[in-house]
Amino acid sequence: MYPFKKVISLSECELNELLLCIPKILSQGYKNKGRTRTIPEKEKTLRDATLWVFRRSGKQCWTCGAKIVSEKKLTSRTTFWCPNCQPIGI
């Protein structure tokens, strides 16, 4: 889901998906010392390999291979996302 999508524009299905996914990701990060991505056995365990998009601007998305982008002006914190997996309007 596009990270800047307004909550008011979310469908009931999207809201339910967020309500299910957010606690799972937070719990996984807590249990795994901040890591939100499970590393496959044969993959190198570099620091940025343990996160889906955070601080990975310019690097390949783990899911589709597109370059991760970031935005620093719309909010007080930098936001990272995959423009292919999380396109505008979806």
HTML snippet that shows the backbone in 3Dmol.js (N, CA, C, O; Angstrom):
<script src="https://3Dmol.org/build/3Dmol-min.js"></script>
<div id="view" style="width:600px;height:400px;position:relative"></div>
<script>
const pdb = `
ATOM      1  N   MET A   1       0.845  -1.179   0.000  1.00  0.00           N
ATOM      2  CA  MET A   1       0.000   0.000   0.000  1.00  0.00           C
ATOM      3  C   MET A   1       0.893   1.247   0.000  1.00  0.00           C
ATOM      4  O   MET A   1       1.877   1.312   0.737  1.00  0.00           O
ATOM      5  N   TYR A   2       0.550   2.214  -0.815  1.00  0.00           N
ATOM      6  CA  TYR A   2       1.290   3.474  -0.894  1.00  0.00           C
ATOM      7  C   TYR A   2       1.322   4.119   0.486  1.00  0.00           C
ATOM      8  O   TYR A   2       0.268   4.297   1.097  1.00  0.00           O
ATOM      9  N   PRO A   3       2.510   4.476   1.000  1.00  0.00           N
ATOM     10  CA  PRO A   3       2.612   4.950   2.386  1.00  0.00           C
ATOM     11  C   PRO A   3       1.963   6.303   2.670  1.00  0.00           C
ATOM     12  O   PRO A   3       1.724   6.634   3.831  1.00  0.00           O
ATOM     13  N   PHE A   4       1.674   7.086   1.641  1.00  0.00           N
ATOM     14  CA  PHE A   4       1.072   8.395   1.866  1.00  0.00           C
ATOM     15  C   PHE A   4      -0.422   8.427   1.544  1.00  0.00           C
ATOM     16  O   PHE A   4      -1.027   9.497   1.471  1.00  0.00           O
ATOM     17  N   LYS A   5      -1.002   7.256   1.354  1.00  0.00           N
ATOM     18  CA  LYS A   5      -2.438   7.181   1.089  1.00  0.00           C
ATOM     19  C   LYS A   5      -3.194   7.636   2.342  1.00  0.00           C
ATOM     20  O   LYS A   5      -2.884   7.208   3.454  1.00  0.00           O
ATOM     21  N   LYS A   6      -4.169   8.492   2.149  1.00  0.00           N
ATOM     22  CA  LYS A   6      -4.925   9.013   3.289  1.00  0.00           C
ATOM     23  C   LYS A   6      -5.825   7.926   3.877  1.00  0.00           C
ATOM     24  O   LYS A   6      -6.463   7.169   3.145  1.00  0.00           O
ATOM     25  N   VAL A   7      -5.865   7.861   5.181  1.00  0.00           N
ATOM     26  CA  VAL A   7      -6.648   6.841   5.875  1.00  0.00           C
ATOM     27  C   VAL A   7      -8.107   6.894   5.465  1.00  0.00           C
ATOM     28  O   VAL A   7      -8.749   5.853   5.324  1.00  0.00           O
ATOM     29  N   ILE A   8      -8.629   8.070   5.274  1.00  0.00           N
ATOM     30  CA  ILE A   8     -10.043   8.214   4.906  1.00  0.00           C
ATOM     31  C   ILE A   8     -10.356   7.562   3.557  1.00  0.00           C
ATOM     32  O   ILE A   8     -11.504   7.206   3.291  1.00  0.00           O
ATOM     33  N   SER A   9      -9.338   7.407   2.706  1.00  0.00           N
ATOM     34  CA  SER A   9      -9.569   6.820   1.381  1.00  0.00           C
ATOM     35  C   SER A   9      -9.373   5.298   1.367  1.00  0.00           C
ATOM     36  O   SER A   9      -9.556   4.668   0.325  1.00  0.00           O
ATOM     37  N   LEU A  10      -9.010   4.710   2.488  1.00  0.00           N
ATOM     38  CA  LEU A  10      -8.800   3.261   2.543  1.00  0.00           C
ATOM     39  C   LEU A  10     -10.139   2.518   2.529  1.00  0.00           C
ATOM     40  O   LEU A  10     -11.111   2.940   3.156  1.00  0.00           O
ATOM     41  N   SER A  11     -10.160   1.430   1.815  1.00  0.00           N
ATOM     42  CA  SER A  11     -11.360   0.593   1.810  1.00  0.00           C
ATOM     43  C   SER A  11     -11.407  -0.210   3.104  1.00  0.00           C
ATOM     44  O   SER A  11     -10.422  -0.278   3.840  1.00  0.00           O
ATOM     45  N   GLU A  12     -12.544  -0.807   3.371  1.00  0.00           N
ATOM     46  CA  GLU A  12     -12.681  -1.640   4.566  1.00  0.00           C
ATOM     47  C   GLU A  12     -11.691  -2.806   4.512  1.00  0.00           C
ATOM     48  O   GLU A  12     -11.122  -3.185   5.535  1.00  0.00           O
ATOM     49  N   CYS A  13     -11.488  -3.363   3.340  1.00  0.00           N
ATOM     50  CA  CYS A  13     -10.544  -4.464   3.147  1.00  0.00           C
ATOM     51  C   CYS A  13      -9.110  -4.010   3.464  1.00  0.00           C
ATOM     52  O   CYS A  13      -8.362  -4.728   4.127  1.00  0.00           O
ATOM     53  N   GLU A  14      -8.734  -2.817   2.986  1.00  0.00           N
ATOM     54  CA  GLU A  14      -7.392  -2.287   3.255  1.00  0.00           C
ATOM     55  C   GLU A  14      -7.187  -2.012   4.739  1.00  0.00           C
ATOM     56  O   GLU A  14      -6.123  -2.296   5.289  1.00  0.00           O
ATOM     57  N   LEU A  15      -8.205  -1.462   5.380  1.00  0.00           N
ATOM     58  CA  LEU A  15      -8.110  -1.213   6.829  1.00  0.00           C
ATOM     59  C   LEU A  15      -7.938  -2.522   7.593  1.00  0.00           C
ATOM     60  O   LEU A  15      -7.114  -2.610   8.504  1.00  0.00           O
ATOM     61  N   ASN A  16      -8.709  -3.529   7.226  1.00  0.00           N
ATOM     62  CA  ASN A  16      -8.588  -4.833   7.890  1.00  0.00           C
ATOM     63  C   ASN A  16      -7.208  -5.444   7.670  1.00  0.00           C
ATOM     64  O   ASN A  16      -6.637  -6.049   8.577  1.00  0.00           O
ATOM     65  N   GLU A  17      -6.678  -5.283   6.462  1.00  0.00           N
ATOM     66  CA  GLU A  17      -5.344  -5.798   6.163  1.00  0.00           C
ATOM     67  C   GLU A  17      -4.295  -5.124   7.052  1.00  0.00           C
ATOM     68  O   GLU A  17      -3.414  -5.789   7.599  1.00  0.00           O
ATOM     69  N   LEU A  18      -4.398  -3.811   7.189  1.00  0.00           N
ATOM     70  CA  LEU A  18      -3.469  -3.088   8.071  1.00  0.00           C
ATOM     71  C   LEU A  18      -3.601  -3.540   9.521  1.00  0.00           C
ATOM     72  O   LEU A  18      -2.603  -3.733  10.215  1.00  0.00           O
ATOM     73  N   LEU A  19      -4.842  -3.706   9.970  1.00  0.00           N
ATOM     74  CA  LEU A  19      -5.065  -4.138  11.349  1.00  0.00           C
ATOM     75  C   LEU A  19      -4.476  -5.517  11.631  1.00  0.00           C
ATOM     76  O   LEU A  19      -4.105  -5.817  12.766  1.00  0.00           O
ATOM     77  N   LEU A  20      -4.389  -6.349  10.604  1.00  0.00           N
ATOM     78  CA  LEU A  20      -3.784  -7.674  10.763  1.00  0.00           C
ATOM     79  C   LEU A  20      -2.263  -7.639  10.617  1.00  0.00           C
ATOM     80  O   LEU A  20      -1.552  -8.325  11.352  1.00  0.00           O
ATOM     81  N   CYS A  21      -1.768  -6.846   9.676  1.00  0.00           N
ATOM     82  CA  CYS A  21      -0.333  -6.840   9.361  1.00  0.00           C
ATOM     83  C   CYS A  21       0.522  -6.044  10.353  1.00  0.00           C
ATOM     84  O   CYS A  21       1.614  -6.486  10.711  1.00  0.00           O
ATOM     85  N   ILE A  22       0.057  -4.907  10.789  1.00  0.00           N
ATOM     86  CA  ILE A  22       0.880  -4.048  11.650  1.00  0.00           C
ATOM     87  C   ILE A  22       1.311  -4.763  12.931  1.00  0.00           C
ATOM     88  O   ILE A  22       2.503  -4.755  13.239  1.00  0.00           O
ATOM     89  N   PRO A  23       0.406  -5.381  13.692  1.00  0.00           N
ATOM     90  CA  PRO A  23       0.857  -6.061  14.910  1.00  0.00           C
ATOM     91  C   PRO A  23       1.843  -7.207  14.630  1.00  0.00           C
ATOM     92  O   PRO A  23       2.766  -7.438  15.410  1.00  0.00           O
ATOM     93  N   LYS A  24       1.643  -7.920  13.517  1.00  0.00           N
ATOM     94  CA  LYS A  24       2.548  -9.023  13.169  1.00  0.00           C
ATOM     95  C   LYS A  24       3.962  -8.506  12.902  1.00  0.00           C
ATOM     96  O   LYS A  24       4.938  -9.074  13.393  1.00  0.00           O
ATOM     97  N   ILE A  25       4.067  -7.435  12.127  1.00  0.00           N
ATOM     98  CA  ILE A  25       5.378  -6.883  11.792  1.00  0.00           C
ATOM     99  C   ILE A  25       6.046  -6.299  13.031  1.00  0.00           C
ATOM    100  O   ILE A  25       7.243  -6.497  13.237  1.00  0.00           O
ATOM    101  N   LEU A  26       5.290  -5.584  13.857  1.00  0.00           N
ATOM    102  CA  LEU A  26       5.858  -5.029  15.086  1.00  0.00           C
ATOM    103  C   LEU A  26       6.334  -6.138  16.016  1.00  0.00           C
ATOM    104  O   LEU A  26       7.409  -6.036  16.607  1.00  0.00           O
ATOM    105  N   SER A  27       5.551  -7.182  16.147  1.00  0.00           N
ATOM    106  CA  SER A  27       5.919  -8.315  16.994  1.00  0.00           C
ATOM    107  C   SER A  27       7.161  -9.011  16.463  1.00  0.00           C
ATOM    108  O   SER A  27       8.065  -9.346  17.228  1.00  0.00           O
ATOM    109  N   GLN A  28       7.207  -9.229  15.154  1.00  0.00           N
ATOM    110  CA  GLN A  28       8.370  -9.878  14.551  1.00  0.00           C
ATOM    111  C   GLN A  28       9.627  -9.037  14.790  1.00  0.00           C
ATOM    112  O   GLN A  28      10.676  -9.581  15.136  1.00  0.00           O
ATOM    113  N   GLY A  29       9.530  -7.718  14.609  1.00  0.00           N
ATOM    114  CA  GLY A  29      10.666  -6.832  14.855  1.00  0.00           C
ATOM    115  C   GLY A  29      11.108  -6.872  16.308  1.00  0.00           C
ATOM    116  O   GLY A  29      12.305  -6.881  16.596  1.00  0.00           O
ATOM    117  N   TYR A  30      10.150  -6.896  17.220  1.00  0.00           N
ATOM    118  CA  TYR A  30      10.478  -6.948  18.648  1.00  0.00           C
ATOM    119  C   TYR A  30      11.182  -8.262  19.003  1.00  0.00           C
ATOM    120  O   TYR A  30      12.199  -8.263  19.696  1.00  0.00           O
ATOM    121  N   LYS A  31      10.639  -9.358  18.529  1.00  0.00           N
ATOM    122  CA  LYS A  31      11.208 -10.678  18.834  1.00  0.00           C
ATOM    123  C   LYS A  31      12.580 -10.889  18.190  1.00  0.00           C
ATOM    124  O   LYS A  31      13.406 -11.639  18.710  1.00  0.00           O
ATOM    125  N   ASN A  32      12.820 -10.223  17.055  1.00  0.00           N
ATOM    126  CA  ASN A  32      14.053 -10.435  16.296  1.00  0.00           C
ATOM    127  C   ASN A  32      15.011  -9.247  16.359  1.00  0.00           C
ATOM    128  O   ASN A  32      15.776  -9.016  15.422  1.00  0.00           O
ATOM    129  N   LYS A  33      14.974  -8.499  17.449  1.00  0.00           N
ATOM    130  CA  LYS A  33      15.894  -7.373  17.680  1.00  0.00           C
ATOM    131  C   LYS A  33      15.864  -6.348  16.546  1.00  0.00           C
ATOM    132  O   LYS A  33      16.912  -5.876  16.105  1.00  0.00           O
ATOM    133  N   GLY A  34      14.678  -6.009  16.081  1.00  0.00           N
ATOM    134  CA  GLY A  34      14.508  -4.988  15.061  1.00  0.00           C
ATOM    135  C   GLY A  34      14.436  -5.504  13.643  1.00  0.00           C
ATOM    136  O   GLY A  34      14.136  -4.736  12.729  1.00  0.00           O
ATOM    137  N   ARG A  35      14.701  -6.781  13.431  1.00  0.00           N
ATOM    138  CA  ARG A  35      14.654  -7.352  12.085  1.00  0.00           C
ATOM    139  C   ARG A  35      13.213  -7.694  11.725  1.00  0.00           C
ATOM    140  O   ARG A  35      12.520  -8.360  12.494  1.00  0.00           O
ATOM    141  N   THR A  36      12.766  -7.245  10.571  1.00  0.00           N
ATOM    142  CA  THR A  36      11.396  -7.524  10.139  1.00  0.00           C
ATOM    143  C   THR A  36      11.350  -8.495   8.974  1.00  0.00           C
ATOM    144  O   THR A  36      10.275  -8.946   8.579  1.00  0.00           O
ATOM    145  N   ARG A  37      12.507  -8.819   8.422  1.00  0.00           N
ATOM    146  CA  ARG A  37      12.578  -9.726   7.272  1.00  0.00           C
ATOM    147  C   ARG A  37      13.360 -10.966   7.685  1.00  0.00           C
ATOM    148  O   ARG A  37      14.459 -10.865   8.229  1.00  0.00           O
ATOM    149  N   THR A  38      12.789 -12.126   7.423  1.00  0.00           N
ATOM    150  CA  THR A  38      13.469 -13.386   7.705  1.00  0.00           C
ATOM    151  C   THR A  38      14.488 -13.632   6.602  1.00  0.00           C
ATOM    152  O   THR A  38      14.168 -13.529   5.418  1.00  0.00           O
ATOM    153  N   ILE A  39      15.703 -13.955   6.989  1.00  0.00           N
ATOM    154  CA  ILE A  39      16.788 -14.168   6.032  1.00  0.00           C
ATOM    155  C   ILE A  39      16.814 -15.633   5.595  1.00  0.00           C
ATOM    156  O   ILE A  39      16.896 -16.528   6.435  1.00  0.00           O
ATOM    157  N   PRO A  40      16.744 -15.883   4.276  1.00  0.00           N
ATOM    158  CA  PRO A  40      16.891 -17.258   3.797  1.00  0.00           C
ATOM    159  C   PRO A  40      18.259 -17.815   4.195  1.00  0.00           C
ATOM    160  O   PRO A  40      19.222 -17.053   4.294  1.00  0.00           O
ATOM    161  N   GLU A  41      18.364 -19.112   4.421  1.00  0.00           N
ATOM    162  CA  GLU A  41      19.586 -19.738   4.923  1.00  0.00           C
ATOM    163  C   GLU A  41      20.852 -19.393   4.153  1.00  0.00           C
ATOM    164  O   GLU A  41      21.884 -19.119   4.766  1.00  0.00           O
ATOM    165  N   LYS A  42      20.800 -19.400   2.833  1.00  0.00           N
ATOM    166  CA  LYS A  42      22.005 -19.207   2.025  1.00  0.00           C
ATOM    167  C   LYS A  42      22.323 -17.744   1.730  1.00  0.00           C
ATOM    168  O   LYS A  42      23.312 -17.459   1.055  1.00  0.00           O
ATOM    169  N   GLU A  43      21.513 -16.819   2.215  1.00  0.00           N
ATOM    170  CA  GLU A  43      21.715 -15.404   1.929  1.00  0.00           C
ATOM    171  C   GLU A  43      22.644 -14.770   2.958  1.00  0.00           C
ATOM    172  O   GLU A  43      22.591 -15.108   4.140  1.00  0.00           O
ATOM    173  N   LYS A  44      23.495 -13.851   2.506  1.00  0.00           N
ATOM    174  CA  LYS A  44      24.371 -13.132   3.423  1.00  0.00           C
ATOM    175  C   LYS A  44      23.517 -12.310   4.385  1.00  0.00           C
ATOM    176  O   LYS A  44      22.463 -11.803   3.998  1.00  0.00           O
ATOM    177  N   THR A  45      23.953 -12.176   5.610  1.00  0.00           N
ATOM    178  CA  THR A  45      23.166 -11.447   6.611  1.00  0.00           C
ATOM    179  C   THR A  45      23.731 -10.047   6.845  1.00  0.00           C
ATOM    180  O   THR A  45      24.112  -9.701   7.963  1.00  0.00           O
ATOM    181  N   LEU A  46      23.779  -9.262   5.797  1.00  0.00           N
ATOM    182  CA  LEU A  46      24.184  -7.874   5.935  1.00  0.00           C
ATOM    183  C   LEU A  46      23.106  -7.130   6.714  1.00  0.00           C
ATOM    184  O   LEU A  46      21.948  -7.548   6.728  1.00  0.00           O
ATOM    185  N   ARG A  47      23.478  -6.039   7.355  1.00  0.00           N
ATOM    186  CA  ARG A  47      22.532  -5.304   8.198  1.00  0.00           C
ATOM    187  C   ARG A  47      21.258  -4.922   7.447  1.00  0.00           C
ATOM    188  O   ARG A  47      20.158  -5.108   7.967  1.00  0.00           O
ATOM    189  N   ASP A  48      21.393  -4.393   6.238  1.00  0.00           N
ATOM    190  CA  ASP A  48      20.196  -3.951   5.514  1.00  0.00           C
ATOM    191  C   ASP A  48      19.384  -5.112   4.948  1.00  0.00           C
ATOM    192  O   ASP A  48      18.286  -4.899   4.434  1.00  0.00           O
ATOM    193  N   ALA A  49      19.897  -6.319   5.032  1.00  0.00           N
ATOM    194  CA  ALA A  49      19.156  -7.489   4.550  1.00  0.00           C
ATOM    195  C   ALA A  49      18.081  -7.904   5.540  1.00  0.00           C
ATOM    196  O   ALA A  49      17.227  -8.729   5.215  1.00  0.00           O
ATOM    197  N   THR A  50      18.109  -7.348   6.734  1.00  0.00           N
ATOM    198  CA  THR A  50      17.150  -7.737   7.757  1.00  0.00           C
ATOM    199  C   THR A  50      15.900  -6.858   7.766  1.00  0.00           C
ATOM    200  O   THR A  50      14.988  -7.087   8.561  1.00  0.00           O
ATOM    201  N   LEU A  51      15.852  -5.856   6.888  1.00  0.00           N
ATOM    202  CA  LEU A  51      14.720  -4.940   6.822  1.00  0.00           C
ATOM    203  C   LEU A  51      14.130  -4.944   5.413  1.00  0.00           C
ATOM    204  O   LEU A  51      14.861  -5.096   4.434  1.00  0.00           O
ATOM    205  N   TRP A  52      12.825  -4.778   5.309  1.00  0.00           N
ATOM    206  CA  TRP A  52      12.174  -4.790   3.996  1.00  0.00           C
ATOM    207  C   TRP A  52      12.517  -3.553   3.177  1.00  0.00           C
ATOM    208  O   TRP A  52      12.953  -3.687   2.034  1.00  0.00           O
ATOM    209  N   VAL A  53      12.334  -2.352   3.723  1.00  0.00           N
ATOM    210  CA  VAL A  53      12.620  -1.133   2.959  1.00  0.00           C
ATOM    211  C   VAL A  53      13.360  -0.068   3.761  1.00  0.00           C
ATOM    212  O   VAL A  53      14.013   0.787   3.163  1.00  0.00           O
ATOM    213  N   PHE A  54      13.284  -0.085   5.077  1.00  0.00           N
ATOM    214  CA  PHE A  54      13.858   0.971   5.919  1.00  0.00           C
ATOM    215  C   PHE A  54      15.347   1.146   5.646  1.00  0.00           C
ATOM    216  O   PHE A  54      16.124   0.192   5.694  1.00  0.00           O
ATOM    217  N   ARG A  55      15.723   2.395   5.357  1.00  0.00           N
ATOM    218  CA  ARG A  55      17.114   2.772   5.067  1.00  0.00           C
ATOM    219  C   ARG A  55      17.717   2.003   3.887  1.00  0.00           C
ATOM    220  O   ARG A  55      18.925   1.774   3.847  1.00  0.00           O
ATOM    221  N   ARG A  56      16.880   1.609   2.933  1.00  0.00           N
ATOM    222  CA  ARG A  56      17.355   0.861   1.765  1.00  0.00           C
ATOM    223  C   ARG A  56      17.123   1.634   0.472  1.00  0.00           C
ATOM    224  O   ARG A  56      17.045   1.030  -0.597  1.00  0.00           O
ATOM    225  N   SER A  57      17.012   2.959   0.549  1.00  0.00           N
ATOM    226  CA  SER A  57      16.781   3.782  -0.636  1.00  0.00           C
ATOM    227  C   SER A  57      17.854   3.511  -1.690  1.00  0.00           C
ATOM    228  O   SER A  57      19.048   3.504  -1.394  1.00  0.00           O
ATOM    229  N   GLY A  58      17.400   3.285  -2.938  1.00  0.00           N
ATOM    230  CA  GLY A  58      18.313   3.014  -4.040  1.00  0.00           C
ATOM    231  C   GLY A  58      18.685   1.551  -4.194  1.00  0.00           C
ATOM    232  O   GLY A  58      19.280   1.167  -5.201  1.00  0.00           O
ATOM    233  N   LYS A  59      18.342   0.726  -3.204  1.00  0.00           N
ATOM    234  CA  LYS A  59      18.649  -0.705  -3.273  1.00  0.00           C
ATOM    235  C   LYS A  59      17.438  -1.460  -3.817  1.00  0.00           C
ATOM    236  O   LYS A  59      16.331  -0.921  -3.854  1.00  0.00           O
ATOM    237  N   GLN A  60      17.645  -2.684  -4.231  1.00  0.00           N
ATOM    238  CA  GLN A  60      16.565  -3.473  -4.825  1.00  0.00           C
ATOM    239  C   GLN A  60      15.557  -3.959  -3.789  1.00  0.00           C
ATOM    240  O   GLN A  60      15.917  -4.360  -2.682  1.00  0.00           O
ATOM    241  N   CYS A  61      14.287  -3.912  -4.181  1.00  0.00           N
ATOM    242  CA  CYS A  61      13.204  -4.469  -3.370  1.00  0.00           C
ATOM    243  C   CYS A  61      13.411  -5.982  -3.289  1.00  0.00           C
ATOM    244  O   CYS A  61      13.732  -6.621  -4.292  1.00  0.00           O
ATOM    245  N   TRP A  62      13.229  -6.547  -2.111  1.00  0.00           N
ATOM    246  CA  TRP A  62      13.380  -7.989  -1.920  1.00  0.00           C
ATOM    247  C   TRP A  62      12.301  -8.776  -2.659  1.00  0.00           C
ATOM    248  O   TRP A  62      12.499  -9.950  -2.972  1.00  0.00           O
ATOM    249  N   THR A  63      11.173  -8.148  -2.937  1.00  0.00           N
ATOM    250  CA  THR A  63      10.066  -8.841  -3.582  1.00  0.00           C
ATOM    251  C   THR A  63      10.120  -8.766  -5.099  1.00  0.00           C
ATOM    252  O   THR A  63       9.992  -9.788  -5.774  1.00  0.00           O
ATOM    253  N   CYS A  64      10.309  -7.549  -5.653  1.00  0.00           N
ATOM    254  CA  CYS A  64      10.198  -7.391  -7.109  1.00  0.00           C
ATOM    255  C   CYS A  64      11.473  -6.920  -7.801  1.00  0.00           C
ATOM    256  O   CYS A  64      11.565  -7.001  -9.026  1.00  0.00           O
ATOM    257  N   GLY A  65      12.444  -6.436  -7.060  1.00  0.00           N
ATOM    258  CA  GLY A  65      13.698  -5.984  -7.652  1.00  0.00           C
ATOM    259  C   GLY A  65      13.744  -4.512  -8.029  1.00  0.00           C
ATOM    260  O   GLY A  65      14.796  -4.018  -8.434  1.00  0.00           O
ATOM    261  N   ALA A  66      12.625  -3.797  -7.906  1.00  0.00           N
ATOM    262  CA  ALA A  66      12.618  -2.356  -8.206  1.00  0.00           C
ATOM    263  C   ALA A  66      13.462  -1.629  -7.158  1.00  0.00           C
ATOM    264  O   ALA A  66      13.707  -2.161  -6.075  1.00  0.00           O
ATOM    265  N   LYS A  67      13.900  -0.421  -7.481  1.00  0.00           N
ATOM    266  CA  LYS A  67      14.699   0.351  -6.530  1.00  0.00           C
ATOM    267  C   LYS A  67      13.801   0.981  -5.467  1.00  0.00           C
ATOM    268  O   LYS A  67      12.782   1.594  -5.787  1.00  0.00           O
ATOM    269  N   ILE A  68      14.182   0.827  -4.219  1.00  0.00           N
ATOM    270  CA  ILE A  68      13.476   1.439  -3.092  1.00  0.00           C
ATOM    271  C   ILE A  68      13.677   2.951  -3.175  1.00  0.00           C
ATOM    272  O   ILE A  68      14.775   3.419  -3.476  1.00  0.00           O
ATOM    273  N   VAL A  69      12.622   3.707  -2.910  1.00  0.00           N
ATOM    274  CA  VAL A  69      12.694   5.171  -2.920  1.00  0.00           C
ATOM    275  C   VAL A  69      12.406   5.699  -1.521  1.00  0.00           C
ATOM    276  O   VAL A  69      11.895   4.985  -0.658  1.00  0.00           O
ATOM    277  N   SER A  70      12.751   6.980  -1.317  1.00  0.00           N
ATOM    278  CA  SER A  70      12.472   7.597  -0.018  1.00  0.00           C
ATOM    279  C   SER A  70      11.979   9.024  -0.231  1.00  0.00           C
ATOM    280  O   SER A  70      12.229   9.640  -1.267  1.00  0.00           O
ATOM    281  N   GLU A  71      11.280   9.527   0.763  1.00  0.00           N
ATOM    282  CA  GLU A  71      10.719  10.877   0.736  1.00  0.00           C
ATOM    283  C   GLU A  71      10.993  11.516   2.085  1.00  0.00           C
ATOM    284  O   GLU A  71      10.709  10.932   3.131  1.00  0.00           O
ATOM    285  N   LYS A  72      11.555  12.736   2.053  1.00  0.00           N
ATOM    286  CA  LYS A  72      11.908  13.417   3.306  1.00  0.00           C
ATOM    287  C   LYS A  72      11.095  14.684   3.536  1.00  0.00           C
ATOM    288  O   LYS A  72      11.183  15.271   4.614  1.00  0.00           O
ATOM    289  N   LYS A  73      10.310  15.124   2.564  1.00  0.00           N
ATOM    290  CA  LYS A  73       9.657  16.425   2.667  1.00  0.00           C
ATOM    291  C   LYS A  73       8.199  16.376   3.095  1.00  0.00           C
ATOM    292  O   LYS A  73       7.704  17.354   3.654  1.00  0.00           O
ATOM    293  N   LEU A  74       7.493  15.281   2.856  1.00  0.00           N
ATOM    294  CA  LEU A  74       6.055  15.225   3.151  1.00  0.00           C
ATOM    295  C   LEU A  74       5.748  15.031   4.630  1.00  0.00           C
ATOM    296  O   LEU A  74       4.681  15.425   5.100  1.00  0.00           O
ATOM    297  N   THR A  75       6.674  14.428   5.363  1.00  0.00           N
ATOM    298  CA  THR A  75       6.473  14.204   6.800  1.00  0.00           C
ATOM    299  C   THR A  75       7.750  14.585   7.545  1.00  0.00           C
ATOM    300  O   THR A  75       8.761  14.906   6.920  1.00  0.00           O
ATOM    301  N   SER A  76       7.709  14.551   8.848  1.00  0.00           N
ATOM    302  CA  SER A  76       8.888  14.907   9.638  1.00  0.00           C
ATOM    303  C   SER A  76       9.917  13.774   9.686  1.00  0.00           C
ATOM    304  O   SER A  76      11.029  13.965  10.178  1.00  0.00           O
ATOM    305  N   ARG A  77       9.548  12.601   9.178  1.00  0.00           N
ATOM    306  CA  ARG A  77      10.464  11.460   9.140  1.00  0.00           C
ATOM    307  C   ARG A  77      10.601  10.974   7.702  1.00  0.00           C
ATOM    308  O   ARG A  77       9.686  11.119   6.891  1.00  0.00           O
ATOM    309  N   THR A  78      11.752  10.400   7.405  1.00  0.00           N
ATOM    310  CA  THR A  78      11.957   9.843   6.067  1.00  0.00           C
ATOM    311  C   THR A  78      11.131   8.577   5.933  1.00  0.00           C
ATOM    312  O   THR A  78      11.115   7.731   6.828  1.00  0.00           O
ATOM    313  N   THR A  79      10.444   8.457   4.804  1.00  0.00           N
ATOM    314  CA  THR A  79       9.630   7.283   4.517  1.00  0.00           C
ATOM    315  C   THR A  79      10.270   6.538   3.352  1.00  0.00           C
ATOM    316  O   THR A  79      10.681   7.155   2.369  1.00  0.00           O
ATOM    317  N   PHE A  80      10.355   5.220   3.458  1.00  0.00           N
ATOM    318  CA  PHE A  80      10.938   4.366   2.431  1.00  0.00           C
ATOM    319  C   PHE A  80       9.861   3.425   1.906  1.00  0.00           C
ATOM    320  O   PHE A  80       9.041   2.933   2.682  1.00  0.00           O
ATOM    321  N   TRP A  81       9.851   3.165   0.579  1.00  0.00           N
ATOM    322  CA  TRP A  81       8.880   2.229   0.023  1.00  0.00           C
ATOM    323  C   TRP A  81       9.316   1.785  -1.367  1.00  0.00           C
ATOM    324  O   TRP A  81      10.197   2.383  -1.986  1.00  0.00           O
ATOM    325  N   CYS A  82       8.679   0.725  -1.838  1.00  0.00           N
ATOM    326  CA  CYS A  82       8.915   0.216  -3.190  1.00  0.00           C
ATOM    327  C   CYS A  82       7.834   0.792  -4.096  1.00  0.00           C
ATOM    328  O   CYS A  82       6.650   0.551  -3.861  1.00  0.00           O
ATOM    329  N   PRO A  83       8.214   1.553  -5.131  1.00  0.00           N
ATOM    330  CA  PRO A  83       7.207   2.145  -6.015  1.00  0.00           C
ATOM    331  C   PRO A  83       6.464   1.115  -6.865  1.00  0.00           C
ATOM    332  O   PRO A  83       5.399   1.419  -7.402  1.00  0.00           O
ATOM    333  N   ASN A  84       7.000  -0.083  -6.994  1.00  0.00           N
ATOM    334  CA  ASN A  84       6.339  -1.126  -7.770  1.00  0.00           C
ATOM    335  C   ASN A  84       5.348  -1.895  -6.882  1.00  0.00           C
ATOM    336  O   ASN A  84       4.209  -2.127  -7.286  1.00  0.00           O
ATOM    337  N   CYS A  85       5.770  -2.284  -5.701  1.00  0.00           N
ATOM    338  CA  CYS A  85       4.897  -3.028  -4.786  1.00  0.00           C
ATOM    339  C   CYS A  85       3.898  -2.131  -4.069  1.00  0.00           C
ATOM    340  O   CYS A  85       2.842  -2.596  -3.638  1.00  0.00           O
ATOM    341  N   GLN A  86       4.227  -0.842  -3.937  1.00  0.00           N
ATOM    342  CA  GLN A  86       3.382   0.103  -3.224  1.00  0.00           C
ATOM    343  C   GLN A  86       3.116   1.344  -4.095  1.00  0.00           C
ATOM    344  O   GLN A  86       3.464   2.454  -3.694  1.00  0.00           O
ATOM    345  N   PRO A  87       2.512   1.175  -5.267  1.00  0.00           N
ATOM    346  CA  PRO A  87       2.313   2.305  -6.185  1.00  0.00           C
ATOM    347  C   PRO A  87       1.291   3.316  -5.680  1.00  0.00           C
ATOM    348  O   PRO A  87       0.436   3.013  -4.847  1.00  0.00           O
ATOM    349  N   ILE A  88       1.411   4.512  -6.209  1.00  0.00           N
ATOM    350  CA  ILE A  88       0.439   5.571  -5.873  1.00  0.00           C
ATOM    351  C   ILE A  88      -0.951   5.120  -6.304  1.00  0.00           C
ATOM    352  O   ILE A  88      -1.133   4.569  -7.389  1.00  0.00           O
ATOM    353  N   GLY A  89      -1.910   5.360  -5.446  1.00  0.00           N
ATOM    354  CA  GLY A  89      -3.295   5.058  -5.777  1.00  0.00           C
ATOM    355  C   GLY A  89      -3.733   3.648  -5.423  1.00  0.00           C
ATOM    356  O   GLY A  89      -4.905   3.303  -5.575  1.00  0.00           O
ATOM    357  N   ILE A  90      -2.804   2.835  -4.955  1.00  0.00           N
ATOM    358  CA  ILE A  90      -3.188   1.466  -4.573  1.00  0.00           C
ATOM    359  C   ILE A  90      -2.974   1.285  -3.094  1.00  0.00           C
ATOM    360  O   ILE A  90      -3.233   0.207  -2.560  1.00  0.00           O
TER     361      ILE A  90
END
`;
const viewer = $3Dmol.createViewer("view");
viewer.addModel(pdb, "pdb");
viewer.setStyle({}, {cartoon: {color: "spectrum"}});
viewer.zoomTo();
viewer.render();
</script>
